[in-house]
Amino acid sequence: QVQLVESGGGLVQPGGSLRLSCAASGSIVSVYAMGWYRQAPGKQRELVAAITSGGSTNYADSVKGRFTISRDNTKNTVYLQMNSLKPEDTAAYYCNTAPTGRRAWGQGTQVTVSS
């Protein structure tokens, strides 16, 4: 079974940046559309960024212009570069296939934006 391991989260001040990584144990990164999801306390998990196998990207309006998704097929890894972070970006971030997560969810990585 494919395992997804997210990393790179942390505490950052508003306006700061973080780069998240998602390492997959299998080769799904090069085969399927992949996405980054986030879930804030008391809220449903939402898809914030996706990248197709052909490299096309899509973003939720709330992160458009600030977040960039990319992938490295040779490393089976998906990245999320997050700039100009806002307190409302605080959440646990997960990666999975897009537009719906069809693999077992990883443990996620916590992003906290606070001064």
C-alpha positions in Angstrom: 0.0 0.0 0.0 1.3 3.4 -0.9 2.4 5.5 2.0 2.4 9.3 2.0 4.7 11.2 4.3 4.4 14.9 4.7 7.0 17.2 6.2 8.1 20.8 6.4 5.5 22.4 8.5 6.1 24.6 11.5 5.5 27.9 13.2 5.9 31.0 11.0 5.0 34.6 11.3 2.5 36.2 9.0 4.1 37.0 5.7 6.6 34.2 6.0 7.2 31.2 3.9 7.4 27.4 4.2 8.0 24.6 1.8 6.2 21.4 2.4 7.2 18.0 1.0 5.3 14.8 0.5 7.2 11.7 -0.2 5.3 8.7 -1.7 6.4 5.2 -1.2 5.2 4.2 -4.7 5.3 5.9 -8.1 1.9 7.5 -7.9 3.4 11.0 -8.2 4.2 10.5 -11.8 1.0 8.6 -12.7 -1.8 10.5 -10.9 -2.9 14.0 -10.4 -1.7 14.9 -6.9 -2.9 17.5 -4.5 -2.3 19.3 -1.2 -5.2 19.4 1.2 -5.5 21.2 4.5 -7.8 20.8 7.5 -8.2 23.5 10.1 -9.7 22.7 13.5 -13.5 22.3 13.3 -13.5 22.5 9.5 -13.6 20.0 6.6 -10.6 19.0 4.7 -10.2 21.1 1.6 -8.1 20.8 -1.6 -5.9 23.9 -2.0 -3.6 22.9 -4.8 -3.4 20.2 -7.5 -1.0 19.2 -10.2 -1.8 16.8 -13.1 0.5 14.2 -14.5 1.0 16.6 -17.4 2.1 19.4 -15.1 -1.0 21.6 -15.1 -1.8 23.2 -11.8 -4.9 24.5 -10.1 -5.3 26.4 -6.9 -8.1 27.4 -4.5 -8.9 31.1 -4.7 -7.7 31.5 -1.1 -4.2 30.5 -1.9 -3.9 31.6 -5.6 -0.8 33.7 -6.2 0.8 32.7 -2.9 1.2 28.9 -3.1 2.9 26.9 -5.8 2.7 23.1 -6.2 5.3 21.1 -8.0 6.6 17.6 -8.1 9.7 15.6 -8.8 8.8 12.3 -10.4 12.4 10.9 -9.9 12.0 11.4 -6.2 8.3 10.5 -6.0 7.8 13.7 -4.1 5.3 16.6 -4.3 6.1 20.0 -2.9 4.1 23.0 -1.8 5.8 26.3 -1.7 3.8 28.7 0.5 4.6 32.4 0.5 2.9 35.4 2.1 1.4 33.2 4.7 -1.7 34.4 6.7 -3.1 33.3 10.0 -6.0 31.7 8.1 -3.5 29.3 6.5 -3.1 27.6 9.8 -4.0 24.0 9.4 -2.7 20.4 9.1 -1.6 19.9 5.5 -1.8 16.6 3.7 -1.1 15.3 0.2 -3.0 12.7 -1.7 -4.3 12.0 -5.2 -6.5 14.8 -6.6 -9.3 15.9 -6.8 -10.2 13.3 -4.2 -7.8 11.5 -1.9 -7.9 7.8 -2.9 -4.9 6.6 -0.9 -4.6 6.2 2.8 -4.0 9.6 4.4 -0.6 10.3 5.9 -0.1 11.9 9.3 0.0 15.4 7.8 2.3 18.3 8.7 1.1 21.2 10.9 1.4 24.7 9.7 0.8 27.5 12.2 0.9 31.1 11.2 1.1 33.4 14.2 2.9 36.4 15.5 
